[in-house]
Amino acid sequence: MINGFINQQKHHLTFFSKLLTQPLLARLALLLFALTQLVFMQPAWANSSNESSLPMSQFNFQGYVPDSKQSRKKDEDPNLIRIHVDPQLYWVLNQVIDSYQTQHQSPFRIHQGQDEDHANLLDDGYVFDLIISAEMPYLESLHRKRVTSEIQVLALGRLGLWAPKETVRSTSVVTLQTGTVGLMPENSVYYRAAMEVLERHELNIKVKKRLKPVTVFQDLYTLIEQKEIPLGFLPWNRLVQAGIEQRREVLKLNNDHHGAIVHGIAMTKQGSSRNDVKEFWRYLHGPKGKAIFKAAGFD
């Protein structure tokens, strides 16, 4: 490395010594040539500097880089409890696993994604022991295909309304402002629940032009926190996770104002043959698992 650096210095010194000994026109020609080389070299520099900003190079990258099925099976710990979980339940699942591992040594492999992400991973040859979905119909469809051996309700979600600039006593607070009303992504059960609440209180027509569903790549909580959106309907567990559920600008909505938000879990055929998976299943549905879900804002 040192020799390479010294050689590079000598090359540049040689170029400039030649430049100084040339007539004026020759100097200009050499300078033009050097500038041309810099222009063509710039994209290479740009690529190397931008490479570290690629999503998969970031610490919190949640995706995955596909590899071969053969190498994955070879390298994977056979004792892993393999779980696919919806993003809405990722945080509370980690709470349960932390509690479980105080008494058990089982390692876990967790993939976070929606139902379509799980389907894609199955097509890529990934194997799971447990599947946690935001909605039961997806698990029921897997059960009909005999992918799973058992499905069960895991928790009931609740909906919250957060308006940082107001004291929120009812949903009518959305009429006190003229700004955007944030909603979860349109394919989310929490989006449908919010729309049902607005319709039930005859607010859907009044605020229709102000409604803005976020995309799956956006965090509605962060957008409201950073004042990009003044208020919005969010999963109650997200507000509990942030520790603001007791504030006066937050309202927990009655669960009879919208259809039930049912989160489910399924045990796959592969998982049903493993005692450690069945033991974790029992823990999830036992007193300790249920207490963690309740403390996280689920019913």
QUIURVEN-V983472 format. One record per helix or strand of 3 or more residues. SS is the DSSP state (H for helix, E for strand). FROM is the first residue (numbers start at 1). LEN is the number of residues. If there is no record, write none. Layout:
# QUIURVEN-V983472
SS	FROM	LEN
SS	FROM	LEN
This chain:
# QUIURVEN-V983472
H	2	20
H	24	30
H	55	3
H	69	7
E	81	5
H	87	14
E	108	5
H	115	9
E	130	4
H	136	9
E	148	10
E	159	5
H	171	5
E	181	3
H	189	12
H	208	3
E	211	3
H	220	6
E	231	5
H	236	7
E	250	3
H	255	3
E	261	8
H	271	3
H	275	11
H	287	9
